[in-house]
Amino acid sequence: MVSAYPEPVKEFLVYTALRILLFLASFGVVVGVWLLISGEANLFVSFVLAFVLSGIGSYFVLNGPREAFARRVDERASLAASKFEERRTREDAD
C-alpha cells in the first residue's frame, strides 16, 4: 500500500489525542462540579464551558506537543517547497 505520507504523522496524532483527552477531562470536571453544586447539570452549557476551558488549558499544558507538531509541518512545507523549486528548475532547463 502506498501512503501519501512518507513517514507517520505521529505529532498530529499525539496532539489531537491530548486535545481530546483534555476536553473530556474538562467536561467531566465541569459536569461534576455542576452536579455537586446544583444536583443537575445543563449539558450544553457544560459542553461550551469545557470547550473554552480546554482551549485555554491546551495553550499552556500542550505547548510541547503543539511545538513538535508545528516543527513537523514546517519541515514538510520546506521539503515540499524545495522539491517544487527543483522540478521548476528542471522544467525551465528543458
BELWOLIN-V197035 format. One record per pair of residues at least 6 apart in sequence whose C-alpha atoms are under 8 Angstrom apart, sorted by the first residue. I is the first residue (numbers start at 1). J is the second residue. Records with the same first field share a line. If there is no record, write none. Layout:
I = J ; J
//
This chain:
11 = 65 ; 68 ; 69 ; 72
12 = 69
14 = 65
15 = 62 ; 65 ; 66 ; 69
18 = 62
19 = 54 ; 58 ; 62
22 = 54 ; 57 ; 58
23 = 50 ; 51 ; 53 ; 54 ; 55
24 = 50
26 = 50 ; 51 ; 53 ; 54
27 = 46 ; 47 ; 49 ; 50 ; 51
30 = 46 ; 49 ; 50
31 = 41 ; 43 ; 46
34 = 40 ; 41
35 = 41
//
